[in-house]
């Protein structure tokens, strides 16, 4: 990653020259096959034309230089920035490489290799017999993404960030998608079975069951031991993407029930499922996103499976479908959108959860209140947490964090002494 280090002069006079120098330097030092230029907030405010720079630098160096106008992630929700990035990959990258692919080829969409998740997921998929054409975008490469249209199936992990591109690829190239969840033993196993059912090969289905049995047997005893120690504990999940939904099953497998869940940047379909999409009104985020028209590519479009079989599978698989968070929440649990710190403090005071899955800005406030908090955006530099071995890693980390007696000695500093001290003057005459 290279930064242009904007200063006062660049803010006043523009930073295009610095950007051009940065691209030239990156090419000279790293010889990349592609470069992305991402606008930060100051760039968006002063109006530098990064698109013109990208076009000029691409012609100069003979490589793809992609510009992303997603300063501040363009609006109140990060998903606007994701949507903008999806559009750029669709218009400038996907479909530009036509390398032949092997049988049983997959694209992993919305998998960002946090803590090595992608490595663990692909280990198991390769073990079964799948070929991974591309991962968008964790551990992915520009050539692989350019060849994504050649795969047999798209599988979506993070629905929020990348469902847009799955729909566009299906429209243009005929490549269908299903929703998966690689977090948790049961969810991962079910996702593997769904993928195998899509291909419909009996040998592949049998191999899937063999791998599931082998992998689960390796972790069964220790997972059960940890569950006996954590059984009855409770959790709160306030995490982006689909993680506040995905992690509930894994927590349940180790004896922890989720009482409260929600997103900071969620849309209605993240909560209620994709059936509500036709009824969602235009919002500020949507107005920030360039609309692109995707049409069927007559040369590269192909139906992966017969239409009659497709209709059958739609009844059995999460085919272009996501049912959302609400469906899997128990009666009596709470769903809170855009949770703030005051609400977080009240939830901890009243419900007293033992585990809180969150992001960096919440983590340390929560732990000052004596509750173990795990970043589920970065895993606090642990991981992987996806797949079978990832579930085992997560169970160990959560057990170590929750069961330490240290939390009973922690008291929030704002409950011990006032944050502000002052003297009230000028009221003596009212005494």
Beta strands, then each sheet from edge to edge (+ up, - down):
strand 1: 34-38
strand 2: 64-68
strand 3: 105-111
strand 4: 131-137
strand 5: 153-156
strand 6: 177-179
strand 7: 233-238
strand 8: 256-262
strand 9: 334-335
strand 10: 355-358
strand 11: 372-375
sheet 1: 1+ 2+
sheet 2: 4+ 3+ 5+ 6+
sheet 3: 9+ 8+ 7+ 10+ 11+
end
